[in-house]
Amino acid sequence: LVLLILLVLVLLVLVLLVLLVLVLLVLLVLVLVLVLVLVLVLVLFLLMLMLLLVLFLLMLMLLLVLLFLLMLMLLLVLLFLLMLMLLLVLLFLLMLLLLFFFLLFLMLLLSFF
């Protein structure tokens, strides 16, 4: 009888140990799944950050290109205005020259009379 009771007790302890090991395994699997999910979320977050950074850099490049084009346009306009100024100055000088020759011509005419 004592042996039977001891056998039952040993069997109970073995079953409890097996249950404990199973519970520990389930907990381990749960922890592993949780860690995997966390790592996946972190990786996705980092990827999103990288994507945002790349988009931000692209926007900056676009802005720089637009600024460069704007500067080129301004330079072209300034060159155009400079050319107009030069043309006006040349016309003015030409007018002065014509006036001078006209006065010379008048002096010659007056000296003939």
C-alpha positions as CSV (number, residue, x, y, z in Angstrom):
1,L,0.0,0.0,0.0
2,V,2.8,2.4,0.9
3,L,4.5,1.6,-2.4
4,L,1.3,2.3,-4.3
5,I,0.9,5.7,-2.5
6,L,4.6,6.5,-3.3
7,L,4.1,5.5,-6.9
8,V,1.0,7.7,-7.2
9,L,2.9,10.6,-5.6
10,V,5.9,10.2,-8.0
11,L,3.5,10.1,-10.9
12,L,1.8,13.3,-9.7
13,V,5.1,15.0,-9.3
14,L,6.1,13.9,-12.8
15,V,2.8,15.2,-14.3
16,L,3.3,18.5,-12.5
17,L,6.8,18.7,-13.8
18,V,5.7,18.0,-17.3
19,L,2.9,20.7,-17.0
20,L,5.4,23.1,-15.6
21,V,7.7,22.5,-18.6
22,L,4.8,22.9,-21.0
23,V,3.8,26.2,-19.4
24,L,7.4,27.4,-19.5
25,L,7.6,26.5,-23.2
26,V,4.4,28.3,-24.0
27,L,5.7,31.4,-22.1
28,L,8.9,31.2,-24.0
29,V,7.1,31.0,-27.3
30,L,4.9,34.0,-26.3
31,V,8.0,36.0,-25.3
32,L,9.7,35.1,-28.6
33,V,6.6,36.1,-30.6
34,L,6.4,39.4,-28.7
35,V,10.1,40.1,-29.3
36,L,9.6,39.3,-33.0
37,V,6.7,41.7,-33.2
38,L,8.6,44.4,-31.4
39,V,11.6,44.0,-33.8
40,L,9.3,44.1,-36.8
41,V,7.6,47.2,-35.6
42,L,10.9,48.8,-34.9
43,V,12.2,47.9,-38.4
44,L,9.1,49.2,-40.0
45,F,9.4,52.4,-38.0
46,L,13.0,52.8,-39.0
47,L,12.1,52.2,-42.6
48,M,9.4,54.8,-42.5
49,L,11.9,57.3,-41.0
50,M,14.3,56.5,-43.8
51,L,11.6,57.0,-46.3
52,L,10.6,60.3,-44.8
53,L,14.3,61.4,-44.7
54,V,14.7,60.5,-48.4
55,L,11.5,62.4,-49.3
56,F,12.7,65.4,-47.3
57,L,16.1,65.3,-49.1
58,L,14.4,65.1,-52.4
59,M,12.2,68.0,-51.6
60,L,15.3,70.0,-50.6
61,M,17.0,69.1,-53.8
62,L,13.9,70.2,-55.7
63,L,13.9,73.5,-53.8
64,L,17.5,74.0,-54.6
65,V,17.0,73.4,-58.3
66,L,14.1,75.8,-58.3
67,L,16.2,78.4,-56.6
68,F,19.0,77.9,-59.1
69,L,16.5,78.3,-62.0
70,L,15.1,81.4,-60.4
71,M,18.6,82.8,-60.0
72,L,19.3,82.0,-63.7
73,M,16.1,83.8,-64.7
74,L,17.1,86.8,-62.6
75,L,20.6,86.9,-64.2
76,L,19.1,86.7,-67.7
77,V,16.7,89.5,-66.9
78,L,19.6,91.6,-65.5
79,L,21.7,90.9,-68.6
80,F,18.7,91.9,-70.7
81,L,18.4,95.2,-68.8
82,L,22.1,95.8,-69.1
83,M,22.0,95.3,-72.8
84,L,19.1,97.8,-73.0
85,M,21.0,100.3,-71.0
86,L,24.0,99.9,-73.3
87,L,21.8,100.3,-76.3
88,L,20.4,103.5,-74.8
89,V,23.8,104.8,-74.0
90,L,25.0,104.0,-77.6
91,L,22.0,105.7,-79.0
92,F,22.6,108.8,-76.9
93,L,26.2,108.9,-78.0
94,L,25.2,108.6,-81.6
95,M,22.7,111.4,-81.1
96,L,25.5,113.5,-79.6
97,L,27.8,112.7,-82.5
98,L,25.1,113.6,-85.1
99,L,24.4,116.9,-83.2
100,F,28.1,117.6,-83.3
101,F,28.4,117.0,-87.0
102,F,25.3,119.0,-87.6
103,L,26.8,121.9,-85.7
104,L,30.0,121.6,-87.7
105,F,28.0,121.6,-90.9
106,L,26.2,124.7,-89.8
107,M,29.5,126.4,-88.9
108,L,30.8,125.5,-92.4
109,L,27.7,126.9,-94.0
110,L,28.0,130.1,-92.0
111,S,31.6,130.5,-92.8
112,F,30.8,130.3,-96.6
113,F,28.3,133.2,-96.3
